[in-house]
Amino acid sequence: MSQISKEAVEAALDEAREPLRQHGGNVELLGVNDEGVVLVKLVGACAGCASASVTLKEIIEKALKEKLPGVTRVEALM
């Protein structure tokens, strides 16, 4: 069971947000479950972008896993 706080996830997301903001997008934290799954929502230019899945895995998930080893994956909800 993972005990990752929303505050810790928000802090890690802050680093991932910069490249998203440069392209007019952002990410909102929706929650973290007990299995270490982080639920997010892509907003702005990132919402519906053809590269959203790459952004999710290569920028957001990578940053969270580097900072928070308890994160197992990141899922985007609409």
DACOR-V526349 format. One record per backbone hydrogen bond with DSSP energy under -1.0 kcal/mol. NH is the residue of the N-H (numbers start at 1). CO is the residue of the C=O. E is the energy in kcal/mol with one decimal. If there is no record, write none. Layout:
((NH,CO,E) (NH,CO,E))
//
This chain:
((2,34,-3.9) (9,5,-1.9) (10,6,-2.8) (11,7,-2.2) (12,8,-2.0) (13,9,-2.8) (14,10,-1.7) (17,13,-1.8) (21,17,-3.0) (22,18,-1.8) (23,20,-1.1) (24,21,-1.8) (25,20,-2.7) (26,43,-1.6) (28,41,-2.7) (30,39,-3.1) (31,39,-1.6) (33,37,-2.3) (36,33,-1.7) (38,73,-2.5) (39,31,-3.1) (40,75,-2.7) (41,28,-2.2) (43,26,-2.5) (45,24,-2.6) (46,43,-1.4) (47,44,-1.1) (49,46,-1.5) (52,49,-1.7) (55,51,-2.5) (56,52,-2.6) (57,53,-1.9) (58,54,-3.1) (59,55,-1.5) (60,55,-2.2) (61,56,-3.1) (62,57,-1.0) (63,59,-1.8) (64,60,-2.3) (65,61,-2.7) (66,62,-1.9) (67,63,-1.8) (68,64,-3.0) (71,68,-2.4) (72,36,-2.2) (73,36,-1.0) (75,38,-2.8) (77,40,-3.0))
//
